[in-house]
């Protein structure tokens, strides 16, 4: 099972946000703590970082979606290399 990416707590009175953009697409490799998705409320814009390294397996809330605090944004398959590397790496 993958690692879930969820909407973080955004403040005492904030209960929902809008997904403004994804920095990665499904299938791309991600590193732990790398910014994955930007969400915004009427008061703040927040980047949600990857909770683990692996491949972004799925996006549950595409850009433009309204989401509740704690809602599933996507899933990372931890340890997976990804089908499309996010950064080209040269030979050593």
Helices and strands as residue ranges (DSSP letters): E 3-6, E 16-22, E 29-30, E 35-40, E 45-49, E 54-59, E 66-68, E 72-78
